Every structure is written in structure tokens, then in C-alpha cells.
Amino acid sequence: MSKESATRFLQAVSSDETLREKFDRVQDSDEFIRIAEQLGYSFTTQELMTLAKEQSQGIAVRRSTGVWKWLRGINWV
């Protein structure tokens, strides 16, 4: 499990809508991580959230599209 894998994952999903669609029906964080692992990524929910927080730091305006909106739609608890 690694932050590097989470970084690669975020880079991939930011430009690949087909990859994002694999997570459309995800119900919770466990299922999200399981699908990511099947796709060859290895990270924890905490590592992904930490990275997303770091990359969002200082952002005041949120776009209505893109990977961040998509990640906010997942039930992480």
C-alpha cells in the first residue's frame, strides 16, 4: 500500500472516464479499495484521502466536473 500508488491512481482517473465508470456503483470505501486493487493499485482509504487533501489545499473554487467531484460522491465511512 502506498501513497505513490494512490498518486498513480488519481492521475489515471483524472484523464480516463472509462476508469471512473468502473466505480459508478460503488457503495462504500471497502468496495472502492477492492476495485482499485483489482485494477492493480494498492493504497488505503487514508492514503487516498491524505493525498486528495494535499492536492486540494488552497483551492477555494470547486469545479462541477472532474475527479474531485467524483471522489466526493463516494461514501467513505
Secondary structure as UniProt FT lines:
FT   HELIX           3..15
FT   HELIX           17..21
FT   TURN            22..25
FT   HELIX           29..38
FT   TURN            39..40
FT   HELIX           45..56
FT   TURN            57..58
FT   HELIX           67..72
//
